[in-house]
């Protein structure tokens, strides 16, 4: 059996406002990534360039991102990995919870998984056959006990996701 395709998932990096650099724990996983997904609130295009040194990057803009990021990435997209459709959206907006807004953004699109951010709260739940996944934030944990990012391991017919938690950025 071949090694699963490893995807590192981040959101709400807010660099350089919340941190000046990527956390060392995140960098460890970036070195093994085949793809990086970012669910918005980068704060600077330099962050995209930092991530792209490790692997190809797919991402969307968040509610605090400048026009440069919005125009380059947009607010929503679907990427395909080994036959799996993964939706990416930041999750900001009006009405409902952040997971509800993320789910609604891809209603009827047939995605297998939705990656979102905005709340800085790590989250994973399957809703009507779609896995909703928020990696939390590697640089701005707010009221969470730890910083976090996510790892998705993709293989034919399978998507496995989990969080990576750490104390220091």
Secondary structure, DSSP 8 states (H G I E B T S, - for coil): ----EEEEEE----BTTTBSS--HHHHHHHTT-SEEEE-S---SHHHHHHHHTTSEEEE---TT--HHHHHHH-SEEEEEETTEEEEEE---SSSS-HHHHHHHHTTTS--SEEEE-SS---EEEEETTEEEEE---SS--TTSSSEEEEEEEEETTEEEEEEEEES--
